[in-house]
């Protein structure tokens, strides 16, 4: 397991800015050391442990990008149509035959270019004539419709950097370069539990004052999508000693612990106190809404993030706190979720110094373009505010209000999972 010092996240302020929390994790959390080789299909979603260097040129030979006629550009007339004899035919997967300089070669997509031939006419632009001749139109540039050797990537170049999370695009490139196995970081082992006397697992009988647990299941799905091995520790009741013992036990054989609930200031909120009892509490308030009560600390060298109990806050803080932690633990180079500029279709006020995320739906307007329409209910416990919207409008710390018609930054939910 990854081992951190107790003061790895030490921060002198009571309210930590979001970017500071992300930076701290990136700088102070080391990646797990163990790696393994997996098949191309098995590499989906995993983090590349070593840079992938191209062993061949891609493509490995000059080839045609279209069906048509290959020629030497020097053989074309300076103006007007050029008529050349068709001297050979070459298809994909077959070696090209030698061809005289002042001739055309019938060629197909992916077929190797004849030696010293550098230009290809598309077949629909040409006219085949009698006696094995072809008429080629004027105006084509030298090198047109030809894929030169190494155009995609050259032998010895870095195809994929270490730390890249692999998906269909990366696996396609690796396969095109001839790799059948890839070196990846081992899967992270993450422990998850919810806290609260009122929390009941789905399928159980719901008492009058009970609530079904949604957070634990959302967290498990989010973690599994990142190829983590997840241990579901169930629901812990609101007892300080019980919570503390569970944290210590989980820390022994997991890379990180993620909890929900019990991190606020109430008398029955014991996660924050249990972290202090068993390890070191780094901070427990983040300058973010929804999700301000977020506890972060280290227990026996294992990082722990205590998320709020409200489901919307769990989703947001997972994206902006847990996700960067997992990236650091797995050695991933985490790309930011790129925002889309849209027009606000709402008025909103917020506090300065706090980053806020507003749930919105996108609506197309013929005159105004893409509008962001705010969900009518702000509560961080309203799950339908996630299922009935498309994403979040991010309001940075310096913003204090938004007026209808302002340009704002929209982030699709799919970029946060």
C-alpha positions in Angstrom: 0.0 0.0 0.0 1.1 3.6 -0.6 2.4 5.1 2.7 2.1 8.8 3.5 3.4 10.8 6.4 0.8 12.1 8.9 1.4 15.7 7.8 1.4 15.0 4.0 -1.6 17.3 3.4 -0.9 19.9 6.2 -2.5 23.2 5.4 -2.5 26.3 7.6 -6.0 27.6 6.7 -9.4 26.4 7.9 -10.9 26.7 4.4 -8.8 25.2 1.7 -9.2 26.4 -1.9 -10.1 23.7 -4.4 -7.0 24.3 -6.6 -4.7 24.2 -3.5 -6.2 20.8 -2.5 -5.6 19.4 -6.0 -2.1 20.8 -6.1 -1.2 19.3 -2.7 -2.3 15.9 -3.7 -0.5 16.0 -7.0 2.8 17.1 -5.3 2.7 15.0 -2.1 1.0 11.7 -3.0 3.2 9.1 -4.6 2.0 6.5 -7.1 1.8 2.9 -6.2 5.0 1.1 -7.4 3.6 -2.2 -8.6 3.0 -2.6 -12.3 1.8 -5.4 -14.5 1.5 -6.3 -18.2 -2.0 -6.7 -19.5 -3.6 -7.5 -22.9 -4.8 -4.6 -25.1 -8.4 -5.3 -24.2 -7.5 -5.6 -20.5 -5.7 -2.3 -20.6 -8.9 -0.3 -21.1 -9.2 2.2 -18.3 -5.8 1.4 -16.8 -2.9 3.9 -16.4 0.1 3.4 -18.5 3.2 2.8 -16.3 5.9 3.4 -18.9 6.1 5.6 -22.0 5.2 3.7 -25.1 7.9 4.2 -27.8 7.0 3.4 -31.4 9.0 0.4 -32.6 8.1 1.0 -36.3 7.2 3.9 -38.5 3.4 4.4 -38.8 2.6 3.9 -41.6 5.5 1.6 -42.3 5.6 2.5 -46.0 4.4 5.2 -48.4 0.9 4.3 -49.5 -2.2 5.7 -51.2 -4.9 7.4 -49.3 -7.5 6.8 -52.1 -8.5 4.6 -54.9 -7.1 6.1 -58.1 -4.0 6.5 -60.2 -0.4 7.0 -58.9 2.0 9.1 -60.9 5.3 11.0 -60.7 4.4 14.6 -60.4 7.2 15.5 -62.8 5.4 13.5 -65.5 2.4 15.8 -65.5 1.8 18.5 -68.1 2.5 22.0 -67.0 -1.1 23.0 -68.0 -4.2 21.1 -69.2 -5.0 17.5 -69.1 -2.3 14.8 -69.0 -2.7 11.5 -70.7 -0.6 8.6 -69.6 -0.5 4.8 -70.2 -1.6 2.6 -67.3 1.4 0.4 -66.7 0.5 -1.7 -63.6 -2.1 -2.3 -61.0 -1.4 -2.6 -57.2 -3.8 -3.4 -54.4 -3.5 -3.2 -50.6 -1.4 -6.0 -49.1 0.5 -6.5 -52.3 4.0 -5.3 -53.3 4.1 -2.6 -55.9 5.6 -3.5 -59.3 8.3 -1.4 -60.9 6.7 1.2 -63.3 8.2 3.5 -65.9 8.5 7.1 -65.1 6.0 8.5 -67.7 3.1 6.2 -66.8 0.3 5.9 -64.3 -0.3 3.0 -61.9 -3.8 1.9 -61.0 -3.7 1.9 -57.2 -6.1 1.3 -54.3 -6.4 2.7 -50.8 -3.6 1.4 -48.5 -1.5 0.0 -51.4 2.2 0.8 -51.4 3.3 3.6 -53.7 5.6 2.5 -56.6 9.1 3.7 -56.1 9.6 7.4 -56.9 5.8 7.9 -57.4 4.6 10.7 -55.2 1.1 11.8 -56.2 -2.3 10.1 -56.5 -5.4 11.2 -58.5 -8.8 10.1 -57.2 -10.4 7.7 -59.6 -13.6 9.8 -59.9 -11.6 12.8 -61.2 -10.0 10.7 -64.0 -11.2 9.3 -67.3 -10.1 5.9 -68.6 -9.5 6.0 -72.3 -9.1 3.3 -75.0 -5.8 1.4 -75.4 -4.9 1.4 -71.7 -4.7 5.2 -71.3 -6.0 7.5 -68.5 -6.7 11.2 -68.7 -5.6 13.1 -65.6 -7.1 16.6 -64.8 -4.8 19.6 -64.2 -4.4 21.4 -60.8 -3.4 18.6 -58.4 -0.7 19.5 -56.0 2.5 17.4 -55.6 2.1 14.7 -52.9 -1.7 14.8 -53.0 -3.5 11.7 -51.6 -0.2 10.1 -50.5 0.5 8.9 -47.0 4.2 9.1 -46.5 6.1 6.7 -44.3 6.0 7.8 -40.7 3.4 10.4 -41.3 1.5 9.3 -38.2 4.5 8.7 -35.9 8.1 7.9 -36.5 10.1 5.0 -35.2 11.6 5.8 -31.8 9.1 8.6 -31.1 7.0 8.6 -27.9 3.5 7.4 -28.9 2.0 7.6 -25.4 3.4 9.2 -22.3 3.6 7.4 -19.0 0.6 8.3 -16.9 -1.9 8.3 -19.7 -5.2 6.6 -18.8 -5.9 4.3 -21.7 -9.1 4.1 -23.7 -10.2 3.1 -27.2 -8.0 5.8 -29.0 -4.8 4.9 -27.1 -5.4 1.2 -27.5 -6.0 1.6 -31.2 -2.6 3.4 -31.6 -0.8 0.7 -29.5 -2.3 -2.0 -31.7 -1.4 -0.2 -34.9 2.2 -0.2 -33.6 2.2 -3.9 -33.0 1.9 -4.1 -29.2 -0.2 -6.9 -27.8 0.4 -6.2 -24.1 0.9 -2.9 -22.2 2.6 -2.1 -18.9 0.1 -0.5 -16.5 0.0 0.4 -12.8 -1.8 -2.1 -10.6 -5.4 -1.4 -9.7 -5.9 0.8 -6.7 -7.6 -0.8 -3.7 -10.2 1.5 -2.2 -12.4 1.0 0.8 -15.8 2.7 0.8 -18.4 3.1 3.6 -21.3 5.3 4.6 -22.0 6.5 8.1 -25.2 7.3 9.9 -27.9 5.8 12.1 -30.5 6.8 9.6 -28.8 5.1 6.6 -30.3 1.8 5.4 -29.0 -0.3 2.5 -31.4 -0.8 -0.5 -33.4 -4.0 -0.1 -33.7 -3.7 3.6 -36.8 -2.6 5.4 -37.0 1.2 5.7 -37.7 2.4 9.2 -39.8 5.6 9.8 -36.8 7.8 10.2 -34.5 6.0 7.7 -33.0 6.9 4.4 -31.8 4.5 1.7 -28.1 4.7 1.1 -27.3 6.1 -2.4 -23.8 7.5 -1.8 -22.1 4.2 -1.2 -23.4 2.8 -4.5 -22.6 5.9 -6.5 -19.0 5.9 -5.1 -18.5 2.3 -6.0 -19.6 2.8 -9.6 -17.4 5.9 -10.0 -14.4 4.0 -8.6 -15.0 0.9 -10.7 -15.2 3.0 -13.8 -11.6 4.1 -12.9 -10.6 0.4 -12.7 -10.3 0.5 -8.9 -10.8 -2.7 -6.8 -13.5 -1.6 -4.3 -14.2 -3.0 -0.9 -17.8 -2.2 0.3 -17.6 -1.8 4.0 -21.3 -1.1 4.4 -22.9 1.4 6.8 -21.2 2.4 10.1 -23.4 3.6 12.9 -22.8 7.0 14.6 -20.4 5.8 17.3 -16.9 7.4 17.4 -15.1 4.2 18.5 -16.8 2.1 15.8 -15.9 4.5 13.1 -12.4 4.9 14.3 -11.8 1.1 14.5 -13.2 0.7 11.0 -10.9 3.4 9.6 -7.8 1.7 11.2 -8.8 -1.7 9.9 -9.4 -0.4 6.4 -6.1 1.5 6.3 -4.1 -1.7 6.7 -4.8 -3.2 3.3 -6.1 -0.3 1.1 -4.5 2.5 -0.9 -7.2 5.0 0.2 -10.5 5.2 2.1 -13.5 7.1 0.9 -16.5 7.7 3.3 -19.7 9.7 3.1 -21.4 11.4 5.9 -20.3 12.3 9.4 -17.9 15.1 8.6 -19.9 18.2 9.6 -20.0 19.9 13.0 -23.0 18.0 14.6 -22.7 16.0 17.8 -23.4 12.8 15.9 -20.8 13.5 13.1 -17.8 11.3 14.1 -15.7 10.8 11.0 -13.7 13.9 11.5 -13.0 13.1 15.1 -12.2 9.5 14.3 -9.6 10.6 11.8 -7.9 12.8 14.4 -8.0 9.9 16.9 -6.5 7.3 14.6 -4.2 9.5 12.4 -3.9 13.1 11.2 -6.6 15.4 10.0 -5.3 17.7 7.3 -8.5 19.8 6.7 -12.2 19.4 6.9 -13.6 22.4 5.1 -13.1 23.1 1.4 -14.0 26.4 -0.4 -16.5 24.7 -2.6 -20.3 24.5 -2.9 -21.9 22.0 -2.8 -19.6 20.1 -0.5 -17.9 22.4 1.9 -17.5 19.8 4.8 -14.9 17.6 3.2 -12.4 15.9 5.6 -9.0 14.8 4.5 -6.4 13.1 6.4 -3.9 10.2 6.8 -4.4 7.1 8.9 -1.4 4.8 9.3 0.0 6.1 6.0 -3.2 5.7 4.1 -5.0 8.8 2.7 -8.7 9.2 3.6 -11.3 11.5 2.2 -14.5 12.0 4.2 -17.2 13.3 1.8 -20.4 15.0 2.9 -23.6 13.1 3.3 -25.7 14.9 0.7 -25.6 13.0 -2.7 -25.0 16.0 -4.9 -22.1 17.1 -2.8 -20.7 13.6 -3.0 -20.8 13.7 -6.8 -19.1 17.1 -7.0 -16.5 16.5 -4.3 -15.6 13.1 -5.8 -14.9 14.9 -9.1 -12.8 17.7 -7.6 -11.2 16.0 -4.5 -11.2 12.2 -4.8 -10.5 12.1 -8.5 -7.2 14.1 -8.2 -6.2 11.8 -5.2 -6.8 8.7 -7.3 -4.8 10.2 -10.2 -1.8 10.8 -7.9 -2.0 7.3 -6.4 -2.1 5.7 -9.8 0.5 8.0 -11.4 -2.1 9.4 -13.9 -1.6 12.7 -15.6 -5.0 14.1 -15.0 -6.4 16.2 -17.8 -8.8 19.0 -16.6 -12.4 18.8 -17.7 -12.5 21.4 -20.5 -15.4 23.7 -20.1 -17.8 24.9 -22.8 -18.8 28.6 -23.0 -22.6 29.0 -22.9 -25.0 31.8 -22.0 -26.6 31.8 -18.5 -30.4 31.7 -18.5 -30.6 32.5 -14.8 -29.6 35.0 -12.2 -27.5 33.9 -9.2 -25.5 35.3 -6.3 -22.6 33.7 -4.5 -20.0 34.4 -1.9 -16.6 35.6 -2.9 -13.7 33.2 -2.3 -15.7 30.1 -2.8 -16.0 28.0 -6.0 -19.6 27.0 -6.8 -21.1 24.5 -9.1 -24.6 25.1 -10.4 -26.7 22.3 -11.9 -28.0 23.2 -15.3 -29.7 21.9 -18.4 -28.6 23.0 -21.9 -31.3 24.5 -24.1 -30.8 25.7 -27.7 -32.1 29.1 -28.6 -32.2 30.3 -32.2 -31.1 33.9 -31.3 -29.0 33.4 -28.1 -27.4 30.0 -29.0 -26.8 27.5 -26.2 -28.4 28.5 -22.9 -27.7 27.1 -19.4 -30.9 26.8 -17.5 -30.6 26.4 -13.8 -32.4 23.5 -12.0 -35.1 25.1 -9.8 -34.1 23.4 -6.6 -30.7 24.1 -5.1 -30.6 21.5 -2.3 -27.5 19.3 -2.2 -29.7 16.3 -1.3 -31.9 16.5 -4.4 -30.7 13.6 -6.6 -33.1 14.5 -9.4 -31.1 17.7 -9.8 -28.4 15.4 -11.3 -30.6 13.1 -13.3 -32.6 16.0 -14.8 -29.7 18.2 -15.9 -26.7 17.9 -18.3 -23.9 19.3 -16.2 -22.4 22.0 -14.0 -21.8 25.7 -14.5 -18.5 26.5 -12.7 -18.4 29.8 -10.9 -14.8 30.7 -9.8 -13.9 32.2 -6.5 -13.8 35.9 -7.7 -17.3 35.8 -9.1 -20.1 37.1 -6.8 -23.1 37.1 -9.2 -24.3 35.9 -12.5 -27.0 37.7 -14.5 -29.1 36.3 -17.3 -27.1 36.7 -20.6 -23.7 36.4 -19.0 -21.2 33.9 -20.5 -20.4 31.1 -18.2 -18.4 27.9 -18.2 -20.3 24.6 -18.6 -18.9 21.2 -17.7 -20.7 18.1 -19.0 -21.3 15.4 -16.3 -19.7 12.8 -18.6 -16.3 14.6 -18.3 -16.4 14.2 -14.5 -16.8 10.4 -14.3 
